[in-house]
Amino acid sequence: MGQEPKSNPEIKTFCSKEFHVTFDLFAKIDVKGKKQAPLYGFLTKNPDEKIAGKVKWNFQKYVVDRHGRVIAKFGPRTAPEAEKLVKVVKQALAEKADG
């Protein structure tokens, strides 16, 4: 929807200068519409009605377990450090990879 009109290199430069980001950044992708990235096609077509559905905004969060299953979705206004989100992530990380 044109929220971020800058190119990927411009975004990287901005994030490096303004936020001192040193980790790798992914490229911009479409999360909705005809050009929706396959990742978001997978995330939004979950059989669980609490997880399925269109992306509301780019800060929507999904938790994927060690087996590649989408186990939770949190809205754009849920802070990354919100207790309910952290709890689900910790539970997913505690699960053994082979179990």
Secondary structure, DSSP 8 states (H G I E B T S, - for coil): --S--S-HHHHHHHHHHHH---S--------SSTT--HHHHHHHT-SSTTT-S---STT-EEEE-TTS-EEEEE-TTS-TT-HHHHHHHHHHHHS-TT-
